Structures are given as structure tokens and as C-alpha cells.
Amino acid sequence: TAFRRDLRKMLKDTVEFGNIYKLQNWTNTIAGKEIADLHAKRNLDINHVFWLDNKGEEIYNWETDSKNSPHGNFEKRDYFRNIRDGNFYLLDDDPAKKFYLTQLISWTTGTFRTVMSIPSLLDSNKNEKNNHIVTAALSFNIKSLDNDVMPAGYGFALTDKQGKVLYHSDKTRNLNENLTEEFSAGEELRAC
């Protein structure tokens, strides 16, 4: 797509010491417009876009913050391992639309984030250590699930199949609670 081509051009033209620095007119590019559209229309608050090699080392990154965080190794993160090992979801059962989605606490900021990862289109490129770039990832907050105003006495929780709270109206409960353990009718909840 045009977004991917433009992102590749941004990579080629702006990579310096492994970081992608903001272009002065980045919002005028197709990629910039696409990111702005994600921010405005899709209820996403993008934090970080990054690429990992087959060892989990961060090769390139781009952040909305004025400074990029230091490069790290994310080999232990689910979003890397599941793409690398072929354990991903398929959008519309289409093998060309592989992705993985997870919720986590950022190691660098300590904040709750959602991360979507895909097999990288830069896979044919190798970094200076001769490792293939295998994963592209996007860290974001979902605005519609963050800081919601609820009527008194009401709240919400989104859980995985095991009852682990992924999103909660009380952010302190994100990833810290399991509803099947909290409710007296936990077995009945598991059956839903």
C-alpha cells in the first residue's frame, strides 16, 4: 500500500543510528497522513512504531514523543515471539493478513499499552549483525477504552478466555485481575 511504501521511504531517508527521526514535513507525507488519520478517526493514540530482528533486538523505532527511547531487546515479549514462531491471528481468515495483538505494561514508560505486531515487510533487509528484520510493531492506546466516564455504580471489563482483565474502567485493574477468581460464580463465567 502507499502507507507501507512511504514508510519504507521514510526509513531509507531518515534512518540515523537506528532511529527514525521526525521529518519537518512528516504530516504532509502519506505515512504522516495515515498516522494522523489513525489518531483522529480510529480512536487510537499511537505511541511507538518499531521493527525487531530475529533475535528480538530493536533495529528501528519511531515515537510520538520528542525523544526516542533507547533500543532494547524484546525477545521475551509475546508480540515478538508469536510473530517469529508463526502463532498469529488471521484477519478475515486471510493468510496474507497475519497479526498478533496483546496488552502489556511498557518496560520503558511503565504505562499500559496495546501492541499489534505483523511480519515485517523489511524481512529481506539485514542489520549490521546480519540478522533479518522479522517483526514490525505498533504500540497504542485505545481512546474508547481509556478514561471513560461511566455513570455512578457502573464499570466495564474486557477479559480474555481465562478471565484475565485486559481493559477495565478502573485502569489499575488492567492486567492485574482475573474475574473468574474474583466472582463467586467463576465457573459459570468461564462457561460463557
N, C-alpha and C positions, 0 to 999 in steps of 0.2 A: 504494500500500500504506500501511498505518498508519505504517510507519517513515518513508516519504517525507513523509507529511502532518505527522508530528510533527517531523521535521527542518525542514520549512518553518516550522512554528510556532516552533521554536527560533530559526530565522533571524530571523523577524519580531520576536520578543520580546527577543532578546538581542544584536542587532547594534549595535555601538557603534564608531564609527571604522573600520568594515570588518572588525572581528574578532568572532568568536563566542566569548564568554566562557563558562566553565563555569557552569551553574546550580547553586545549592546542592543541589538535589534532582534533578540530571540523571539519576541512576541509577534514579529512580522513573518516568521518562518511558518511553514506548515506544521512543524512539530510544536512550536510555541502556541499556535492557534489551537491545536488539538489538546494540549495540556490545559490551556485556558478554558476550553470547552468542557473538559473533564471537571475542572474546578467549579465552573458556573452551573452547568446543566446536569451533571451526572451525580450530584451530591457527594463528590469525592474531594478530599483535601490531600493532595499529593505531597508527600514529604521527601521521598528519596527514590531515585531510579538508579539501578546498579547492575553490573554484569560480573559473573563469577566464573572462574576457570574450573577445570575438572577436579581440582583439589579444594574448592570452596574459597579460594583467595579472591578477594575483590580486585578486579582489574580496572574497571571504570566506574565512576559514580557521578551523579548529578543530584543536587539538593536544592530545595526552595530556600533554604537558609542562606545567609550571605557567605558562610564558610562551609566547605565540605568537611565531614568528619574524617578521621584517619581511616585508611583502608584496613580491613580486617579479614579474618578467616571465618567463614560461615558454614563450614563443613558439618557442624552439628545441628544446623537448623533444618527443620522439616522441608521448607520451601526449596532448599538446595538438594537435599538427599532424594526427595521424591521425584524431582525432575531428572536428576542424574541417573537414578535407578529405574526409571520408567514407571513409577507409581503415581500417575497423574489422572486428572479428570478429563473427560472429553466434552466440549461444548457441543450440544446438539448431536452427540454420538459421532462427531466428525473427527477422524484420526488426525486431520490437519490442524485441529483446534485443541491442542493439548495445553493444560494449565493445572496449577495447584494453588489452593487458597488456604491461608491459615491466619490465625490471630496470635499475637505474641506481645511480650514486653521488650522494647528495644534495648539492646545491650549498651548502646551509646547514649541514649537520652533518658532511659527508664520509663518511657511513656508507652501506653497501649497503642498498638498499630495493627492494621490488617496488611498482609503481604500476599500479592499474587505473583506467581512466577511462571515462566514459559521456557521451552527450549530456545536458546539464543539463536538468532539469525546470523550472529557473528561466529558461529561454530567453526567455520573454516579458517578463521584467523587464529594465530598462536601468539601468546605473550612472550616476553623475553625469557621465561623459564621453559618455553616450548610446550606449554600446556594449552589445550583447547579451551576456548570460552564456551561453556555449555548452558549457562542459565542467565536469563535476564529477569529482573525482579522489580516490582513497583511497590513501595510502601505508602500507605494512605490511611486516612481516617474517613469513615462513612458518616457524613454530616447528619443524615437522617437517624442515626443511632447514637449520636454524641450530643450531650447536653439537651436532651429532650425535656420539654416542660410537660409534666403529667398532672392530671387532676389529683387532689389530695386523696391519699389512700390507694392510688393506682401505681403500677410499675410494669415493667416488661422484662423478659429474659429470653434470649435465644440460646439454645443449647445444641450440643452435638448428640449423637445417638446414645451415648453413655450418660447423658445428663450434665456434662461439664458445661458451665455457663461461659459462653463465648462473648456475648454482649448483654449488659444489664443496664437498666435505667439508673442504677447506682454504680458508677464506674469502678468503685473499689471492689466490686464483686466480679468484674471481668476476669476470667481465668482463675478465680480464687474460690469458686463454689461449685458443688455438684448437687443439682436439685434432687436426684434420686436418693442422695444421702440425707438431704435436708427435710424432705417430705416424709410424713409417716406412711403415706401410700406410695413409696418409691417404686415398688414392683409394678404397680398399676401404671405409673408414669412411664416406666421403661417399656411397657407393652404398647404404648401409643405410637 
